Amino acid sequence: MSLAVDPAEAVIAAARERGAMLATAESLTAGALVARLVDVPGASAVVAGGAACYSYEAKTRVLGVEAEELARTGAVTASVAAAMAQGALSLYRADLSVSTTGVAGPGPDERGVPEGTVHLGLARPGAPTLTRELRLSGGRARIRALSVEAALALLVEALTD
């Protein structure tokens, strides 16, 4: 019987192998993603940092997300996820960054975006920024935990392609 490898360990191992520096930009997960990464021994060699930007103002000031876009669309869009990932890439001068934004609940957000709607962004220098939309369920804690797992899976995918 083989034991499953923890996704955070897989990310750190793959980043070390490629010599890639990682960064996160988190709203929905509020730092839980970067915390999972730095729980892995040796993470300091490949994790540049993580920005937990919950408010619109923080997304704009720290990550460079356009305030007008946030005012117009809210934070739970593929475009905002992409901008957050690009902002973290630049902020930390990383080789790869991932972002999380979404609605953990309970219930929809102030714009009516349903609970469990999540957008992830993945940015690298010189490449198009990728986004992924998720529809999750199970309550606030589960939605946030599943979002962390999905972001880790996205990083593994990007580092092993």
Helices and strands as residue ranges (DSSP letters): H 7-18, E 22-26, H 32-38, G 43-45, E 47-52, H 56-63, H 67-73, H 78-92, E 96-102, E 117-123, E 130-135, H 140-160
